[in-house]
């Protein structure tokens, strides 16, 4: 616990520039350029966290649920997220990227993966009964599938029309758009398929 107290008392400059130390059971990321860094540490007492002025220590058995998901954004296509909820209903978020500058959101794939894996190990050792959930909610997932299907039907119809009318340039554009759309939206939907997982088998598509 001493390590966490030292972490929480660090000066503002140390907080904003510190690198993630997942090998020591610690992880740090900046959710925005302006706000303070979010800091996490795996201690003997539980998961210690600090986000701005808020902080706490959650015993591993008091963690009610973890949801792992793939959450790309415009600044970073490889972005993963862990939503952690306590038995009291509080929620904290850990993401695999950290804001560096206005134009740079840096990936922290290895450190994020190691920290999340260690957290699950600690919870298992503590006899946790937490709900382990992968992907997005079922309703959102179904909406994504419907959107993919509708776009697929629309593009197919336009492609057939372009071929019949001899508009081959337009057809090539539609093919390119379809490939890009499938790669971005399709990848999001496929990775985020709703599922339950176990402490011994974390979902690989939802980890960097």
N, C-alpha and C positions, 0 to 999 in steps of 0.2 A: 504493500500500500504506500510505502514511503516513496517509491518511484513515481507514483501518480501525483502525490502531493508536491513533489519537486517540479513535476511537469506543469501542474496548474499554477504554480507560483512564478513561472518563467516570465521574463519581461516581454512586452508586446513584440519587440523585434525578434526575439527568439521564437516566439510562437509562429509568426508569419513566415519565417525562413527555415524552420526546422524541417528536416527530411523524415519520411516515414521510417520507423525502426521496427518492422514486423518481426525481425529475428529475435527481438527482446519482448515480443508480445505487445508491440505498440504500433499505432497507425495514425497518421495525420493527413488531413486534406483541407483545402480551402474551397468552400462552396461558392464563394464570390470574391471579387477583388477587394471589396470594401470591408467585409466582415472578418472577424477573427477566425483562425483555423479551428477546425473540429478535431479533437484529440481523443484517442481511445487507448486503453491499456488493459491487458488481461492480467489481473492480480489474483492473489490467493482468495481474496474476499469476493471477487466477482468481476464483471465488466465495468471498469471505471471510464467515465466519459465526461467531456467538457465541450460545450457548444456555446460560445459567447459567455454570457453571464450565468448560464445554466450548467449544472454539473450533477453528477450522482454516481453511485456504485450499485449495480444490480447484481445480486447473487445469481449464479448461473441457473439455479433451480427456479428463480423468480422471472426468468425470461419465458414469456408465454408463447411467442411465435417468432419465426424468422421467415421472411419471404425474399428469395433471390430472384432477380430479374435482369434482363438486358435492356438498357435504356439509352440508346444513342441520341445525341443531340447534334445540332448543326455544326458545332465547333469540334466535336469529337465523335466519330462513328463507332469507336470501341469504348463503350461506357457501360459498366455494370453496377448494380445497386443491391444493397441489402437493407431491408426494412426490419427493424428489430423492435418488438413490442414487449413490455413488461406486464406482469399480472395486474398491475394497477391501471393499465390502459395507456401509459406513456409510450411514446414512440421516438426512436432515433433512427437516423439514416446514415449509411456509410456508402460512399461511391468510390469508384476506381480511378477517378480523375481529380486533378487539383488545378485551380486557376493559378497561372503564373503571371501573365500579362494580359492586356486587353485583347490581344490576338492569339493567345496561347492557352489552351487547356491541356495540361500535360497528363498522359496516361501513367498510372502507377500499378500496372497489371500484376507484376510479381508480388509486390508488397501487399496489395489488396487480397490477392488469392491466398497468400500465406496467412494473413491475419484472420480472414474468414474461416479458413480451414482449422486454424488453432482454436478459434472460438467454438466451433462445433466439437472439437476434441475435448475442450474443457467442460462444455455442457454435458457431453456424454459421460465423462468421468464423474460428474456431480449427480448423475442419475436424472437428468432433465427429462421432462415429459412434454417439451415444447412442440407445437405444431410446426413442422418443417414443410414449407410451401415453395414451389418453384413456378415461375412464370407470372403472367398477369391474371386478373380475375376472369372467370368464365364468360361473363357478359361482354367484356371488352374484347376477349379473344374471338368470340363468335362474330362480333361487329367487324373485326379485322378480316375474318374469313369472308364475310359477306361483301365487304369492300373490295377485296381481291377478286372475288368472282364477278362482281359488277364491272370492274375495270377491265377484266379479261374479256368479258362478253363484248363490251364497247369497242375495245381495241381490235378484236377479231372482226367485228362488223365493218369497222373503218378500213381495216387492211384488205378485206375482201372487195370492198367498194373501190379502193385505190388500185387494186390489181385489175379489176374489170374495166375501169376507165383509163387505164394506162398511166396513172400517176405514180410512177415507180419511185420518184424522189420522196413523195409523201409516204409511200409504203415503207421505205427505208427508215424514215424518221419515226414512224410508228413502231417499227421493230426495235429501234434503239431505245425509245421511250419505254417500251414494254420490258426490255431487259433491265434497264435502270430501276424501274418501279418494282419489278419482281425482286431484284437484288436488295433493295432497301426495305421495302415494306414486307416482302415475303420473308426475308431473313429475320426481321423483327417478330413476325407471327410464328415462324417455325421455332425459333429459340424460346419464345415465351409461352409455349404450350403449357396450360395448367397441369400441374402434377404435384404429387407428394413425394418426398424423398426421405432417406434415412441418414443417420449420422455417419454410417459407413460408406454411403454412396451418394456423394454430393453431385448434383446435375452439372456435367461438364459444359453443356452449351451456355450455362448461366455463370460461368467463371472465366476470367481472362486466360 
